[in-house]
């Protein structure tokens, strides 16, 4: 038997980026069935590797979800980078949720994650810094509230809108309109009211 051939009945050796393959399979499962549907054994089967292989990269299900959240916060930070203003940051936040619907719910489910994980805390800090940059352009006199509270209001609006959008609770009101344009209108209305 040649050295590169697999023994009969054994699983083939995975020659690609196994970590990335498992993350991609996990994101597919989450997008279809939510984070509670994840099983390392099922992901190993999907990747065509032994059931112990995912544990080598993630230790356990919590480690895998933590890696997904860390990746998500890094992607969010990149999405928010160079936002023109707070409204633009909100639009980008909604765009991120739409483009990464499997990352989004995991990122904001602390009960599923290892809060002390260094990769997660670093990625969260990058995303928080990007949000702070957008909030720093807000002048309290523009809204009659503390800058930090204006940031909380904007984040609440963007996060709530994105969550409702992803859960199809806005299918009726948004219809076939561009969700980002709908969000821009809502943000302009809210901050004008403030």
C-alpha positions, 0 to 999 in steps of 0.5 A, spaced: 500 500 500 502 506 498 504 511 503 498 516 501 493 511 501 488 510 506 487 504 510 480 500 508 475 503 513 479 508 515 477 516 514 482 520 510 487 524 512 484 532 511 490 535 507 486 542 507 485 547 513 481 543 518 480 549 523 477 553 517 473 547 514 470 546 521 468 553 522 465 553 515 461 547 517 459 550 524 456 556 520 452 552 516 449 549 521 448 555 525 445 559 519 440 553 518 438 551 525 441 555 530 447 555 535 444 549 539 444 544 534 452 544 533 455 537 535 462 536 534 461 529 532 456 531 527 461 537 524 467 531 524 462 527 520 461 533 515 468 534 514 470 527 513 475 527 519 475 523 526 470 525 531 476 527 535 479 532 530 475 538 532 477 537 539 484 538 537 482 545 534 477 547 539 477 543 545 469 543 545 463 546 543 464 552 547 471 553 544 468 552 537 462 557 539 468 562 542 472 562 536 466 563 531 464 569 536 471 572 536 471 571 528 465 575 528 467 581 532 473 581 528 469 582 522 464 587 525 470 591 527 473 591 519 466 593 517 465 599 522 472 601 520 472 608 517 464 609 518 463 616 516 458 618 522 454 614 527 448 613 522 453 610 517 456 605 523 449 603 524 448 602 517 454 598 517 452 594 523 445 592 520 449 590 513 454 586 518 448 582 521 445 581 514 452 578 511 454 574 517 447 571 520 450 565 523 456 569 527 451 575 529 447 571 534 453 567 537 457 573 538 451 576 543 450 570 547 455 570 552 452 564 556 455 560 550 462 563 550 468 563 554 468 570 556 476 570 558 478 567 551 484 572 549 482 572 542 475 573 543 476 579 548 481 582 543 476 582 537 471 585 542 475 590 544 477 592 536 469 592 535 468 596 541 473 601 539 470 602 532 463 603 535 467 608 540 470 612 534 463 613 530 460 615 537 466 620 538 463 624 532 457 625 536 456 632 540 452 632 546 449 639 544 446 635 537 442 631 541 441 634 548 444 627 551 450 625 553 455 622 548 455 615 551 447 615 551 447 617 544 451 611 542 447 606 547 441 609 543 444 608 536 447 601 538 440 599 541 437 601 534 442 598 530 442 591 534 434 591 535 433 592 527 438 587 525 435 582 530 428 583 528 430 583 521 434 576 521 428 573 525 424 575 520 419 579 524 420 585 519 418 582 513 412 585 513 414 592 514 420 592 510 417 588 505 422 588 498 425 595 501 432 595 502 433 594 509 439 599 510 435 604 507 429 603 512 434 603 517 437 610 515 430 612 515 429 610 522 436 612 525 434 619 522 427 619 525 430 617 532 436 622 532 431 628 529 426 626 535 432 626 540 
